[in-house]
Amino acid sequence: MSGPERPALPVVIVGGLHADARKAAVARLLADVPGSVVLHHDLATATAGTVVRTVRDATGIRSAGEAPLVNDCACCALREDLVPELARLAHAGGTPLAVVELWDSVEPKAMAEVVTAGGFTVTGVITAVDPALVLPYLGNGDDLAEGGLAAAATDQRTVADTFARQLEYAPVLALADSPQADDEDRELLAQLHPTARRVPIGRGDPAGGHGDRNGPSSPLARAARAGFDVDAAAAAQHPACALLPAEADAHGVSTLVWHSRRPFHPERLYAALEDLTCAAARSRGRFWLADKADTLLHWDAAGGALCVESAGPWLASLPDAAWEMVPPVRRAAAALDWHPEHGDRCQHLVFTSPGLDRDGLERLLESCLLTDAEYAAGQAAWERLPPAFDTLLEV
């Protein structure tokens, strides 16, 4: 007769480039969930060829070790070492919550997917944020490597785009108590990720003190066990069905949501890229180029830098038989945007920033669309337009 199954090990992932806020959030969880354990891989030692792993609880470090780099990649070493460490914790039993504290520039999406693929249940993903640092980090176009934050020798990410992804993926934002933060800072955070649950790191639940192993009392501890759907989180980030912010304007911060059913002229849009990229602290969405009618293009800008890439085909360009292979969430998103002539092809771009020049931005975007005469010429003529984006898309 087989023995009893070992209890499941709930895993919460806590990340963020705001290291002080992240450490405070992790300390709060250790204090509020007795018996919880933190796993952390320090990638700062990658230049020496290893990643340093520590396992600690509220009393201090329980164990430490090193993992060699994998293909000269510290983040790859983290991926390969994390699941076996979680398995050891689960086998030992007695741990009500495993807190995976990510190193500064590690993004939670990849780690949540690694943990789930390893057979563990991710019960929460939390990004820790100092509200006063949101705009400075969103505006920082420096490469991670310049600040010693690169996760691999080939890491070409910037501080701004990394921070934006950390912020927007997590359904829970743990907010540091920041005396320097003002209403504009808090409004910017709210508009960048309006669906996030914002939880103060605080000092625990004033009504209940510490929780027990079955019922953590603090708001942050409850958020860590609230549940997390990896597939839904990935879909919410995909440009075809992303949950983008809505129109907003408060405390000096604005979000412009811009739609159009007309394609962009590739040359005019390319000429305007610098002005459009610098018009807002953050912009994202999907767009349609006249000469690339089948390709859904992803717009992702932060820190004065823009990433444009193909996100696959528009559903309207696929044969009916291929629709069965498309996830339901993607089909539902396309249905909301469906047009009798163009299908799901559209412009849906969102710009968020303090001091946003909404009127000027709308005029610039409209000037990049096909004119009435160009539009009337039809698809065959559009396809002969100069392919201005081929170099950017590495076609």
N, C-alpha and C positions, 0 to 999 in steps of 0.2 A: 504494500500500500504506500502510495507516494506521500511525502511529507506535505505540510501546509505550504501554500504559496507565500513567498516572501512579500511583504507589503510593498505597494507601489511607492516610488520616490517622487514626490512633486518637485518640479524644478521651476524656479523663477529666474529670468535673465535680467540683470541690471547693467545698463551701459551708459555711455555718454562721454563726450569730450570734456565736459565740466567735471574734472576729477574730484574737486572738493565736494561738490554736490553728490556725486556718485558714491564717494566713500561715506558720506553722512547717511545716505539712503541705506546703504548696506549695513552700517552700524545700527540704524534704527530697526532693521529687520532682525538682526541678531539679538537685539535687546527685547524685541516684542514677540519673537517666536522661540521660546526656550527649546534648546536642543538643535536649533538650525545650524547649518554648516555652510561656509563660503568657500567656493573654489575660484581661484584666480590664477591666470597665466600672465606673467609679466613679459611683454615682448620687447622691453627696453634692452634686454641682454642679447637680442638677436644678432647684433654685430659680432658677438663672440661665438656664434654658432649654436646657441641653445635658447630655449624658453624656460623660465623658472616658474614652477608650479608651487602654489601654497594652498594648503587646506587648513582652515581655521574655524574656530567657534567663538563664542563670547568670551572665553577665558584666554584665548591666544592661539598660536599656531599649533596644529595637531601633527602636520607632516609637511615636508617640503621636498622637492625633487626637480630634476631637469628633464626636458624633452628635446631631442636634437631637431634641428630644422629639417623640413621636408622639402626637397627641391629648392633649397635656399629661400624658403618661405616660412616666416614665423607664424603667420596665420594658419598655414597648412598644418604646422606642428600642433597648434592649438586644437584644430579640428580632430586630428588623429588621437590626441591625448585625452580630450575631454570625456568622451563616452566611456572609455575604460575606467576613468576615475569615478564617474557617476555610478558605474556598475559595482565598483568596490564599496562605495557608500551604501548602495542599495542592499548588497549582500550582507553587509555588517548589520543592517537594520537599526532602528531606533532614531532615525533622522526624520523629523516631521517636514522639513523643507530644505532643499538644496538651493543655495543662492549662487548662481554663476555670475560673478562680477567680471565683466568684460574689461579688457585693457582699453585705454583711451580711444583709439581709432578703429577698434573692431566694431563692425556693424551687427546689430542684433538679428537682422533677417537671416543671415547665413548661419549664425549659431543656433537660432531657434529651429531651423530646418535640420541641422546636424543632430541636435538633441532628440528631435522627434523621430528622425530616421533611425536613431540608435535605440528606439523602443521606449523612450521615456515620455512622460506627459509634461509638457510645458504649461504651467498653470498661470503664468503671467509674464509679460515683457514690459519692462519699465525703463524709461530713459530719464536720468536725473538732470535737472536743468537749473542753472542760476538765471533767473529772468533778466538780470542786469547785463548778462553776457550774450543774450540771444542775438542782438543786432551786430555787436563786434565780431562774433563768430560767423554769422551769415555773410558779413562783408569781407571776410578774410580769404582772399584768393590765393594765399601761399600754398605751395605743395606741402603735403604732410611731411615729406622727407626733410624739408628745411627746418622743421621743428623737432626732428627725431621721432616722428610719429608714424612713419611708414611701416606697414605690416609685411612688406616684402621688398626685395631689391627693385622689382618692376612696378611697385605701387606708385601710380601717377595721380592719385586722388588729391583733392585740395581740402583744406580745413572746412571751407564753406559747404562743399557738396557732401562731405562726409557727415557734418553736423546736421544738415538738412535731412538726410536719410535716417539718421539715428532718431531725430525728432519725430518725423512723420510716420515711421513704421510702428512705433510703440503706441498701444491704446491707453497707456497710463504714463503721465509725466509726473515725476516726483520733484516738487519745487522746493528749492532751498530758500530759507528765510534770508532775503537779500535786502538790507537797508538801502542799498543804492538803486534798487529797482523802482521805477515810477509807473504811472498809469499807461504811458506809451509802451513801455517794455512789456507789461502784462497783456495789453491789447494786441501787440504784435504776436505774442505767443498764442493767444486765443485765436487770432485770425489764421495763423499758419497751420494750426491743427485744431479746428473747431470741434471735432468729435472726440478729442482726447479727454480722458478723466484726469483732471489736475488735482493732485493730492499733495498737501504740504508735508514735508519730511517731519517737521515738528518734533515734539517730545513725547509722542505716544498719545493714547486716548485719555483726555483729562477725566473722563468719567470712570474709566475702568482699569487704568494702570496696565500692567502686562497682561498678555493673554496666556492661554494654556496651549497644550499641544493640539487640541482639537478646535479651539476657537480663538485665534489671534484677535486682539481687541483694537489695535490701532488701524486707522484708515489705510495706511500703507501696507500693513500686513494683510489686511483683507483683500486689497487690490492684488497682492502677490499670489493669492489663491483663487482669484475670481474666475479663472478659465481663459484659455487662449486658443484660437483656431488658426493654425499655421497657413492652411490653404486660403482662408478668407483674408488673412493679412496680406498674402502675396497678391491676391486678386485686387485688393484695395490699392496696391502700388502700381499695378500694371497700367500703362498709359491708355489702353483701350477701355478700361472700366474703372479707372482710379476714382476714389472718393475725394474730389478736389474741393477746396473751400468755396463758399458762396460769397456773394456780394456783401461787403461790409464797409463801414466808415465810422470810426469813433476814435477819440483821443489822439487825433493826428495820424492815425494809421488807416489805410484803405486797402481793400481788395477789389480789383476789377476783374470780372468774369466776362470774357469776350468770345462771342460766338459768330460764326458766319457760315453760310452755305455755298460760298464761292471760293474757288481755289486761289492760292497765292501765285503770283508771278514769280518764278524762281530768282530771276536777277534782281528784281526790286526788293524782295524779302532779304536776299543775301546782302544787299547793300545797306539794309537797315539793321542788320543783326547787332552791331555794336550798340547802337542807340537803344534798341529794344532790350538787350541784355542788361544794360546799365540803368534802365528806367525804374527797376524795382529791386529790392533786396532779394526777393525770391520770385521766380516765375516757373511755371510748369504746365504741362498739358499735351495735347495731341494736335497735329496739323496736317494739312493736305496741300501738296505741291501740284500745280497744274500738269507738269511734265512727268509726274510719277503717280498716276491715278490709282495704281493698285497698292501703294505702300503707305501704311499708317506710320507717321513720323512722330517721334517723341521729343518734346522740348523740355529741357531740364537746366535751369540756370540759377546760380547763386554765386555770390562773391565776385560779380563782374565777369564770370566765365560761363559759357554756354556749352552744353553737350547736346548734340542732335544725333539721333540714331534711328534706324529702322526698328519698328516694333512688330514687324510682320505685315500681313495683308489686311486691308479693310475687308470686312465680311462680305461686302457687296461685290468684291472681286472674286470670291470663291464660288465654285460650282455648288449646286444645292446639296450634292452628296457629301461634300466636305463639312457641312454644317454639323453633322452628327458628331464630329470629332472636336468640335469647339465647346469649351466649358459652358454650362448654362448661364453663369454670371456674365460671361462675355456676350452671349446671345441676348440676354436681357438688356445689357447696356446699349447694344447696337439698336435694339428695338426702340429704345427711348429717343435715339437720335435719327431714326429712319426717315428718309426722304424719298418720295416716289421716283425721282430721277437719279439721285446720287447715292441712295442707300445710306450707309452710316458714315460716309465721307463728310467731314466737317472741320471747322476750326473750333477748338475749345481750349483756350489759353487763359490762365489765371495769374495775375500779377498782385503781389502783396508787398507793401512797403510803407514806412512813414513818409509823409510828404509826397505821395504819389500824384503825378500830373495826369489825372484820368483823361481829361479832354485831349491833351496833346498825345497821349499814348493811343487813344482810340483813333485819332486822325492818322497817326503814323501807321497803325495796323491796317486801316482801311486803304491807305495809299499803296499798300503792298499787294492788294488783291487784283485780280484781272479786271480790266476796265469793261464797260458794257460791250464795246466792239470786240475785245479779245475773248470775252465770255461767249458771245454770239458765234464766234468762228468755230467753236466746237472742239471736241476731244482730239480729233486728228491734228488740228492746228496746235493745240496745247502741247502735244507730244513732241512737236518740232521746236519748242522753245529751248533756248540755251540751257544746258544742264548745270546750272551754277552750283548745285550742292554736291556734285559727284565727288569732289575732292574731300569735302567735309565728311561725307558718308563713306569714303574710301571705296567707291564703286569702281 
